[in-house]
Amino acid sequence: MKERVRHYAPYIGVPNIVLVLGIIAVCLATILLAGGRVAALPAAIAETWFVLHGVPVILDGVILGSLPLLPAVLVAAFIAWRVRVATRERVSVLDLYAIFGLVVLIPFTLSAIAWFMVGDASSVFPVSPPAIHKALFIPVFVHLVGMACGMSERLWRALFDRASLPVALIGATRAMATLALRLLAAAAIVYLVLLAVGYGRIADLVAQFPVLDGGGGLALVGLCILYLPNAVISTLSVLLGAPMQIAEGGVSLFSAALVPLPPLPLFGAIPGTVPAWAPVLMIVPAAVLIHFVASRRFLPIDIAACTLIAAVFALVGALMAGGHVGAYGWIGPSPLFFALAALCWVGGVIGLAWIVAAIRGRTVAADAEDTADAEDADDVDHADEADVVDVPRELETDEREDGHREVEEPQPESKPEAEESDEGVSEGEQPAGGSTAYSVLKQREGEAGLEADEADPLSETQRPVTD
């Protein structure tokens, strides 16, 4: 295990070292350029570490829980890239144990150091350490998400097979991740359109800043970019019917009860009143969901797994995108309503698609069975027609000694009186009722043996033997 840890430590440790060194460089440059005190550097480094991972911070007694989500996404993507490189070759279960231990222990240790650094600086600067459980476990959660995304599907299947877990969960999770990305892309388009339409409100929000020079404008634009994933998740929540909560008010597709908004230009996409046609926007997630399920087949266990995973994704996304902000309270999508809306939408659409597919499958099966029965009946009819030879059983021909053919009358069912022999049937003998096989035989022998019959009407093998 020591050798494994030594081997995989560069893959997992280097990203964390790069992250910490980057934080130190940025904080030191900011303090020097702003003319601040170098003694504030440890607290600034610790607070920046928490902000990058979405951990709520406390500044001068004000809680800032709704932090930009883009830095946490980038950190998870960085870890995912390094885990993918580390597991590119063949790995064992013990190797995964080593990687998992590094992914958990390194951010846990760094978060604990950062918490103590903030606690130590709280006696001098107006900062306070966040809640210990959030400070320690949210960074670990972000890194674990990166590890989960960095592991290949083949590796996940091997782990599930080893642990005797249902492999269907892997496919359901991947499908829901794809669906989540499509829904977020559609919500981003809707949000940008609303932001462009509400450019007047953006100007009003920017005007609330008394002094805003070029550097301040760039900082404000950068802050809006960092908060863009939060806005997209909130937009998706509204499109699914779940409200976005802002303090005591909120906004949804049905109503809006707004309070004075923070002076962030991203809030310019929120209208003062909701038009009556706003619920029509629900067609956007509906179209994405229908297009997603139209090309896939789901089993009942897949429906249950996808529904549960979608609800978990929505709950985690709402918790990461929202948070308490000072006197405003909670700002962001409501976690409970967002999870419930995702559960209903995904479960309802996939369940309806499964029902339709089942009905169509039964109809197609019934049509195929009817077609097969019809083909079987047609084959039987053709076979019967092939077996029947159109030869009148009542009319049989025979050769007279003078070479002329005459038509004989139908024979009665009783056998004619004729001599029997061991080797054949006499010339006038015929089975009772006129055998079809006998008639067919005589018809086939008619023209082929005509000359021989004229010369010798009865062959040697058919000549009766007399006593």
N, C-alpha and C positions, 0 to 999 in steps of 0.2 A: 504493500500500500504506500509506503514511503516513496518508492520509485515511481509509482503512478502519480502521486501528488507532485513530485518533483518534475515529472514529464508534462503534466497538464497545468501547472501553476502559471507558466508564461501565457497560455491561452486565455485564462480567466483573470489572472492578476494584472497583466499589462493593461487591459482596458480600464480597470479601476485606477491604476497608477496614472495613466494618461488623463483620466477624468479629474483626479485630485490635483495634478500639476496644472491642468488647464484652469481649474477653479482658483488656485493660488495665484496664477499669473493675472487673471482677469481682476481679482479682488485687489491685488497689490497695485496694478496699473490704475484702477479706479480711485483708490485712496490717494495715490500720489498726484494724479491729475486733478482731483477735487480738493487737494490740500487738507485731507483729513489726517487723523491720528493713526500712526502705524500700530498702536496698541489695539486698535479695533480690528486688526487683520484676522486674528483667530475667530472672533465672533462672525465676521463677514464670510470667512471660508465655511464655517459650520452652517450658517444660514443658507448660503448658496447651495451647499450639498443637499439640504432639505428641500429647497425650492426645485432643484433639478429632478427630484424624485417624487414631487407632489405631496410632501409632508407639510401640514399646516404650520405656519410660523406666527409668532407673537411679537409684534413691534409696538413698544410704548403702550402695552396693555390692549392693543387692538388685534384681534385674531384675523388672519388672512388665510382662510381655508380653501377658497376657490383660486387655485394656482394654475398657471398655464400648463396645458397637457402636452404640448409639443416636445419640451425637453425630456420628459419621462419616456415618450415614444422613441425619441432618438437614442436614449440610453438603452432601452430594451432592444432596439434594433442593433446597436453596437455589440451587446452581449450575444445576441442571436447569431451575428456574423462570426464571432470568435468560436462559439460552440459548434457551429456548422463546420468550421475549419478543423476543429479538434476531433470531431467525430466523422470526418470524411473517410478515414481509413476504417478497417475493421476494428471494432471495440468490443470489450467484454462488459459483463455486468459490474465487475469490480471497477472498471474504468469509469463507468457512469456514476458509481458511488463516489469516486474521487472528484469527478466534475461537479456533481451535486453538492458535495461538501464545500468545495471552493466557491461555488456560486452563492451558497448560503452564508458561509462564515465570513467571507471578505466584506460584503456590504454590511453585515450585521456588526462586525467589529468597527468599521469606519463610521457607521451611524452612532454606535455607542460613544466613540471618541467625540464625534460632533456634538452629541447631546451634552457631554460633560464640558465641552468648550463653551457652549452657550450658557450653561448653568454657571460656569465660572465668570463669564463676562457679564452676567445679569446684575452683579453688584456694582458695576461701573457704567454700563451702557444700558439704554432702555430696551433691552431684549429679555425674553423669557424662554426657557426651554419648552418645547411642545410636549404633548402627552407622550409618556415613555413608550406605550404600546404602538402608537402611530410612528414615532421616531425610529423604532427598531424594525418594525415589520413591513411598513410600506416600501422602503428601499429593497428589502429582501423579496417582496412580492414582485416588484418591477424586474428584478434580475431573474427571478424564476420564470416570469413570462417570457423574457428573452431566451432563456434556456429551452423552454418548451417550443418556442417558435424556431429555434435553431436546430433542433433534432429532426431528422428526416422521418418521413412516414414509415419507411422500412424499419427503422430503429424502434419506433413506437409499436409497430406490429409485433416485433420480436419481444419487446417487454410485456405486452399484453398477453401474448401466447405463454410466456414464462410464468406470468402471474395468474393465468387462467381467468382473465377478464374478457368480457365481450368485445371483440374487435370492431363491432358495429359502432362503438363510441368514437373510434378514430375517424371513420368516414363521416359520422354525424358532426363531429367537431370541425373537421375540415370544410364540410359543406356550409355550416353556419358561419365560419370565418369568411368564406367567399361571399355568402349572402350579406354579411355585415359590411364588407367593403363596398359592395354594390349599393347598398342602402345609404351608406355614408357618402358615396360619390353623388348619388341623386340628391341627398340633402344638401351637400355643398353647392350644387348648381342652384337649387332653390334659394339657398341663403344668399349667394352672390347676386342673384336677380333681385331679391328683396333689398339688399344693401344698395344696389345701384338705383333702385326706385326711390329709396329714402335718403338720397344724397342731401336733401334739405335738413333733415334731422341730424345728419353727421356734422354739418356746419354749425348747428346750434350747440352740439356737444363740444366741439373743438373750441367754440367761443367761450366756454366756461373757464378755460385756462387764461389767467390774466396776462401772463408773459410766456410766450412760446417762440423761442428762436429756432434756428435751423437744427441745432443739435437736439433740442427738445422735440422737434417735429419728427426727426429720424427715430428717436427713442420711442415716441408714441406709435409710429408705424411698426417698429420692431415688436413692441408689446402686443399690438393687434395681431401680428403674424403668429406670435407665440400662443395667443389665446384662440386662434382660429379653430383648432380641433374641438375646443370646448363649445364654441358657437355651432359647429356642425352637429355635434351630438345633441345639443339642445334643440336644434332645428328638426332633427330626426325624431326626437321625442314628441315635438308638437305635431309633426306630420302623422305620427301613429295615434294621435288623440290624447296623449298624456301632456299635462300642462307643464310649462316651464315656470318655476316658482321664483319670484323676486320679492323678498321680504314677506309682507303680509298679502301682497298681490300676486299676480301671475298673468300669463298669456297662453292662450290655446287657440285652436281653430274656431272656437265657438264664442269666446268672450275674452276681454282683456281688462284687468284691473291693475293699473300701473301706479307705481310710486316714483318719485324723482330718481332717475337712473344715475349710476356713476358716470362720470365724464369719460367714457371709453367709446371711441367711434364705432366699435362693433355693435353697440346697442342701437345704432341708427337703423338697423333692419327691423326693429320692433315698431309696428304702427301704433298710433294713439288709440285707434278704434279698429276692431276687426270687422271687415265687410261681411255681408251675408253669404257671399259665394265662397268664403274661405274653406268650408268643409270639402269643397271640390278637390282641394289639394291632396286629399287622402288617396286620390287615384295614382299619385306618384309612387308611394310604397306598394300599393296594390299591384301596379303594373310590374314593378321590379320583382315582387314575390311570384306573380303568375309566370313571368318569363323564366324565373329561376326553377320553379317546380315543373314546368312544362316538359323539360328535357330530361327529367329524372324520374326514377321509380322508387317509391318508398314502401317499406313494410311497416306494420304496426309498431314494431320496436324502434324503427327509425323515426317515426313520427313522435313517439314519446321522448326519445333522446334529443332530437332536434328542438323540440319545444322547451325542454328543460335547459338545454345549453343556450338557447336564445335568451331565455329569461336571465340566466346567470351573466351572459355578456352585457345585457342591458343594465342589470344591477351594478356590475363593476364599472361600466362606462359612466353611469350617473354619479356614482360615488367619487370617481376620479375627476370628472368634469365639473362637479359642483362642490360647494362647501360654504361654510359660514364666513361672512365678510362683515366684520365690525357690527355696527348697529343695524345693518340691513337684514341680518339673519342668513338664511339659506338662499343662495343664488345658484341656479342651475336646474336641470331636470329633476323632477321628483323621483327618487330611486324606486319607491314602491309602485307608483303608477306606471313608470317607464317599463319596469320588469313585467308588470301585469299586461300592459299593452303589447309588448313583444311576445309574450306567451300566447295571447289570444290571436294575434295576427298570424304568427308562424304556425301555431297549432291548427287554427281554422283553415288557412289556405292549403297547407299540406294535407290536412285531413280531408278537405273537400276534393283535392286532386286525387287522393287515394280512392275515395268513393267513386268518383267518375271513372277512374281507371279500372276499378273492379267491375262496374256496370258494363263498361265497354268490353272488358275481357270476357264477361259472361255472354254478351251479345255476339262477339266474334266467335267464341267457342260454339255457341248454338248454331250460328250460320255455317261454321265449318262442319259441324256434325250433320246438319241438313244437307249440305253439299255432298258430303261423303256418302250419306244414305242414297241420295239421288244418283250418284255415280255408280254405287253398287247395284241399284235397281236397273240402271241402264245397261250395265255389264251383263246382268242376268238376262235381260231381254235380248241383247245381242247374242248371248250364248244360246238361248232357246231358238232364236231364228236360225242360227248356224246349224243346229242339230236337226231341224226339221227339213226334210227334202220334199219338195212339192211334187210328189208322185201320187196319183190317184190310187188308193188301195182297192177300189172296186174294179179298176181296169187293169188287166194283166194280158200280156201278149204271149203267144206261143207259136212255134213253128210247126206247120204241117209238113207232111212228108213231101208235098209237091212244091214246097218253097214259099207258099203264100202265108201271110200273117193275118190272123183273124183275132177278133176281140172275143174273149171268153166272158161269160156272165159271172157275176160274183158267186163264189162257192158258198154253200151252206156251212154252218158251223160244224156239222158232223163231218167226220173224216170220210173221204171217198174210199171205196173198196179198191184197194190196190195191193199188189204183192209187196211185202216188206223184205228187206235184205239187211245183212250186217254191215254193208259198206256204203249205202246211199239211200236215196229216196227215188221212188219210181217217177216216171215222167208226169203222171197225172196227180201225184200226191201234193198236198198243200196244207200248211198248218191251219188250225181252226181259226175262223174269223179273218184269215188273210194276214199273215205276219208282215209288218212293215219292213223288218230286216230282210225278209225273203223277197219282198217286192223290190227293195233297193238293190239287192244282190242281182236280181234278174235284169234290172234296168242297166246296171253297170256292165253286165256281161253281154248286153244286147248287141251293140254294133261292133264291139271288139271281137267277139267270137261269132259273128254272123256267118262268115264263110265256112268256119269249122262246123257250125251248127247245120248249115245246109248240106254239107257233105256227110256229116255224122252227127245227128241231133243230140246224141248222148255220148259223152266222152267215156273213156275206159274207167275212169274212177267213179263215174256215176252210173255205170251200167249195172242193172240189178243182177244178182247171181241167183240162178234158178236151181232148183233141186235136180 
